[in-house]
Amino acid sequence: MRKSYSGEFKAKVVLEILKEEKTISQIASEYGIHPNQLLKWKKEAIRSLAEVLE
C-alpha cells in the first residue's frame, strides 16, 4: 500500500531540505521516506515556485 502525504507535510519537509541544516539522508531517515522521494518533492517545489510568485 502506498503512503500519501499532504501538501502541507511535503512543504514542511521541503523547507527543511532547503535550509540545508541536515543532509537529505538525515531528513529521509527522520521521516521514514526514501531520499529519492524527497529529491522529487524538492524538484517539484522549485519548479512550481515561479508559478506561485506570479
C-alpha positions in Angstrom: 0.0 0.0 0.0 1.3 3.4 -1.0 1.5 6.2 1.6 0.1 9.5 0.7 1.3 12.8 2.2 -0.5 16.1 2.4 0.8 19.1 0.6 1.4 20.7 4.0 3.6 17.9 5.1 5.6 17.9 1.9 6.1 21.7 2.2 7.4 21.3 5.7 9.9 18.6 4.6 11.0 20.6 1.5 11.6 23.7 3.6 13.7 21.6 5.9 15.7 20.4 2.9 16.2 23.9 1.6 17.5 25.1 5.0 20.5 22.7 4.4 21.0 22.2 8.1 20.7 18.4 7.6 21.5 16.1 4.7 18.8 14.6 2.6 19.7 11.2 4.1 19.3 12.5 7.7 15.9 14.0 6.8 14.8 10.9 5.0 15.6 8.6 7.9 14.0 11.1 10.3 10.7 10.9 8.4 11.0 7.3 7.1 10.8 8.4 3.5 13.2 7.3 0.7 15.8 10.0 -0.2 14.8 9.8 -3.9 11.2 10.8 -2.9 12.5 13.8 -1.1 14.5 14.9 -4.1 11.4 14.6 -6.3 9.5 16.8 -3.9 12.3 19.3 -3.8 12.4 19.5 -7.6 8.7 19.8 -7.9 8.6 22.6 -5.3 11.3 24.6 -7.1 9.7 24.1 -10.5 6.4 25.3 -9.1 7.8 28.3 -7.3 7.8 30.6 -10.3 4.1 30.0 -10.9 3.3 30.7 -7.3 5.2 34.0 -7.3 3.5 35.4 -10.4 
